[in-house]
């Protein structure tokens, strides 16, 4: 089949997220200027540059108690920092709990019983037992086409790696089963990897 998104897809559910999958999940933690902490997962997330290391995530919906965006973006606008926490399979249920559109005063760490720790290089909370956390300073927020689409870019200024996720000096995602987002209400977990060297061009 072929369809143009502007004309609709004619299916029972939008297939776009299923086509662009699996996607890594950025479990974004922030602290507002008022001191309230927030934790929410975003599947429009990825690394975008290596030197200096940079990441991005996109927020694509609105909460009624925030002006044209969600808590995470609002906090980052105020403070200029955020943390990206990597989600393991064992945390799938508490991660899902933090995805709700809770009141802006709600601390999702407390709501879902997620261990909280302080970041080292920025003033921001992080998931204390996450396999990895990237501490980030905001570089720019880009408003994308659409009513509430904001892409948030940040430079990674600090990295936490959990000791039991290391294997001979390598960060090994099979040690914890990194969680990924699929389409619809589906998720995937990485339990097997393989390596391929790049071709050598003379």
HUFENUR-V551138 format. One record per backbone hydrogen bond with DSSP energy under -0.5 kcal/mol. CO is the residue of the C=O (numbers start at 1). NH is the residue of the N-H. E is the energy in kcal/mol with one decimal. If there is no record, write none. Layout:
BEGIN
CO&NH&E ; CO&NH&E
END
This chain:
BEGIN
3&5&-0.6 ; 4&7&-2.7 ; 5&8&-1.5 ; 15&18&-0.6 ; 15&19&-2.0 ; 16&20&-2.2 ; 19&21&-1.4 ; 23&181&-3.1 ; 24&26&-0.6 ; 25&27&-0.8 ; 25&87&-0.5 ; 26&28&-1.2 ; 26&42&-2.0 ; 27&85&-2.3 ; 28&40&-2.1 ; 29&83&-2.3 ; 30&38&-2.5 ; 32&35&-2.0 ; 36&32&-3.0 ; 38&30&-2.2 ; 40&28&-2.5 ; 42&26&-3.1 ; 43&45&-1.4 ; 44&58&-2.4 ; 46&56&-2.4 ; 49&54&-2.0 ; 52&51&-0.6 ; 53&156&-2.7 ; 54&48&-2.6 ; 54&49&-1.4 ; 55&154&-2.4 ; 56&46&-2.2 ; 57&152&-3.4 ; 59&150&-2.5 ; 63&66&-1.9 ; 66&68&-0.9 ; 69&63&-2.4 ; 70&74&-2.1 ; 71&75&-2.8 ; 72&76&-2.3 ; 73&77&-2.4 ; 74&78&-1.4 ; 75&79&-2.4 ; 76&80&-2.4 ; 80&138&-2.7 ; 82&136&-2.9 ; 83&29&-2.5 ; 83&85&-0.6 ; 84&134&-2.8 ; 85&27&-2.1 ; 86&131&-0.7 ; 87&179&-2.5 ; 88&91&-1.8 ; 89&92&-1.9 ; 91&95&-2.6 ; 92&96&-2.1 ; 93&97&-1.8 ; 94&98&-1.4 ; 96&99&-1.3 ; 97&100&-1.0 ; 100&102&-1.9 ; 103&106&-2.5 ; 106&108&-0.8 ; 107&111&-2.5 ; 108&112&-2.3 ; 109&113&-0.8 ; 109&114&-2.6 ; 115&128&-2.2 ; 117&126&-2.6 ; 122&124&-1.3 ; 124&119&-2.4 ; 126&117&-2.3 ; 126&128&-0.7 ; 127&130&-1.6 ; 131&162&-2.9 ; 132&86&-2.7 ; 133&135&-0.6 ; 133&160&-2.8 ; 134&84&-2.6 ; 135&157&-3.1 ; 135&158&-1.2 ; 136&82&-2.1 ; 137&155&-2.8 ; 140&153&-2.9 ; 141&143&-0.5 ; 142&144&-0.6 ; 142&151&-3.0 ; 146&149&-0.5 ; 148&150&-0.7 ; 149&144&-2.9 ; 150&59&-2.7 ; 150&152&-0.6 ; 151&142&-3.0 ; 151&153&-0.5 ; 152&57&-1.9 ; 153&139&-2.8 ; 153&140&-1.3 ; 154&55&-2.3 ; 155&137&-2.4 ; 155&157&-0.6 ; 158&135&-3.3 ; 160&133&-1.9 ; 162&165&-2.1 ; 163&166&-1.6 ; 165&172&-3.0 ; 167&170&-1.3 ; 170&167&-2.7 ; 170&172&-0.7 ; 171&173&-0.7 ; 172&175&-1.6 ; 173&176&-0.9 ; 173&177&-1.9 ; 173&178&-0.8 ; 176&89&-0.9 ; 177&89&-2.0 ; 178&190&-2.1 ; 179&25&-0.7 ; 180&188&-2.5 ; 181&22&-0.5 ; 181&23&-2.3 ; 183&186&-2.5 ; 186&182&-2.3 ; 188&180&-2.9 ; 189&191&-0.7 ; 199&201&-0.6 ; 200&202&-0.6
END
